């Protein structure tokens, strides 16, 4: 379709007067794919609408939270009802324990938890807690996994860091980064080797059980179980970063799907129903090291915000009540979309590797099997940029990065399947 972009371009120029790059999160700038970022005015179901009146089929879903689609009526109603009573109190409300109870029901490994306002806070706090509990300093993470923008985690990170080709980040002291050990994902031998070299120094291993911040990458057979075994053997904690996969792959996240019990879990995105919210939780004895019970300090004025709690309760409550139909439906729809476009690419002679786990997927523009960040990085990012622009012109909005997962919601159905397949055929035919 012919897209009018005049108003969005004007809004971008205005934003650049006040915001670095005109954005509040780097990947929104479209630097990696080219073209102009639309300015969204509203959203409904599976669609976004911009300031020029263009409609887009949304495949990034606010980067994961919108599993029930945009402006899901029960969530909107819950937010409206609570907002009328006050947006923030800085004091406890019953809704915090209400949402916590739903989380612990779905995640048996989470005996106690604490709410925060973002996934970054959740991961940063979980790592601090692991260090305080074990009395150790070193953290093992994996190349291409993104655990937020705290100093210690911006070492060989994924997400926007990978998108922009930044190897780390200016402003992170070497003294901080030296305690982060970044290893290849899906390589258990590398993990065992580093533990044998530092048997009493590693506090924790933190991992995206299914990588979503280098594109979608599934764990190899036995990989997560191997991490569990090694961490137990050496007295370190295992942290599963389920900010993206929690409630996305199943009600109990990736740990339910793969049968792994971590010591700590970090959550975000879906847990807040689209509002800023995160959480970290796990074993009670570890969580009780947090102030006011223990010596590890963590705090947040807006943690447990009543609006986010209401949105989260409405979202998780709906997922729990309709578990079977929702997750079976997401599996079927996402499979048909991901494999359908992959088939169109094959017919057009374009090399694409399709990775999918549940309702997360990525089309990597490479002929290589993608099992870690190194193989993901073999993708032809220029080709992905061309594809992204062509799909935008056809009214389909993919994540503006080769290294970000795409997401499907319950609002995506037969109409949306047909739309994305037709857009892909048009795009590949024009190449």
Phi, psi and omega in degrees: 000160176271116183265130170276132184232009188303311184291319178299320179296320178296318179294324177296314179299319178296316181299325181294342175290334188242333186242137177302118182072002181078013184223162174254002172209126193304324186292343178290346187283349180065017181300327185280340185242348182079170182088181183257133177286123176293149174261117186281137176256325178195171182215153178206125178061242182263011190235147172247148179233136185253179186293345178261006178086008177282146176248139181231138169283122191267123176240021171236345167052048184058033180066033170124328188293332192275058182293335179260009183088168182283146175053043179298120191309314179298328178288316179300315180297318180298318180295316181299317182296318182285321181301327180294343181259355181129137186274333182199141182240336187067022179219165184289145173229157181295334183297333179298313178289329177298313179290321179300321180297320178296319180297312182292333176294322182276330182242090181302334180290342182266098180276325174218154181213168173225134178278145173226190185252000181199164174294325176302312179299319181299313182290316178302317182288322179296321179293317177300318179296317179299318178294317179295321182290319184270340185073022181242163187251330189278146179234134174260127172231183185232143184301129180091348176275132181249125181238036181095175188257024172292154187309311188294339186260358179270042177247114182049048183274164176264212178058223184296333178297315178290321181302317183271000178070029179269122184291332178205237173201135169298148180094354177262113182298141177302328180295334176278312183295335184295341180268003177253122181253110183263123183239162176293137175292147178071021180237093182291328180298323179294324179293313180297322181297318182288328176290322179292331178282331181227064189296335183241018186242347186266121181282319187199161167246127175244135186210143164282114184300323165239118182293133176236348185258013168230026197086171183283122179224121182276152175288144176291164180303124177080359185294308181295321177297323178294321175298320179297317182294315183293316180297319177297318183299324184255008175074024176259163178266147174255122178249120173265118177276097180254029176305320181267319187273341181297124183068357178271311182276332176190174177300326180261017175068198181293328182295331174287317182297318186259358175067045180238134179251109179276170173279322179225150177229139172250141184227158177188198175054263185299329184300336179255008177058027180102350176263159181298115181196142173212176178200153168226143183195174180167219182305138182298320182294329177284313183297332181282002170279353179280145170297141014270001181276326186232189188272355181269119185267138175203138181206162177195121183302320183263008177298136182073025180309133186299329178292315179295321178298317181296316179296320179294317179298317179295319182290307182295323178300318179293318178299319180294316183291332185239032188308305188297310184293325181293308186285327174293320179294317178298318179300312183293312183297315183294321178299317182292322179291309184296312182286329179296313179291323177300321177295321177297320178297317179299316180299329181271359179075026180258129180283115178223130172257125183256120174250133179215137169225115183058230182263023172249139177203163175213137168262105177272128181275071178206153174271358184273145172294134184255112181235353181200182183292325180299317179285327174298323182289351176284354182296149176276094185291333176294320178294320177297319179300317177299314181298318180300314180296320180294320179291322176300316180296334178269004176088021178240121185256104176269163172305132183281051179195137173296338188254036174226141177289149170263157185226147176245145179244173177292346179278348177277128181220208184299318180299316182290324175300312180298323182293316183289325178294319179294320178298319180294319179299316179296317181296311182290330179291332183273354185292000000 
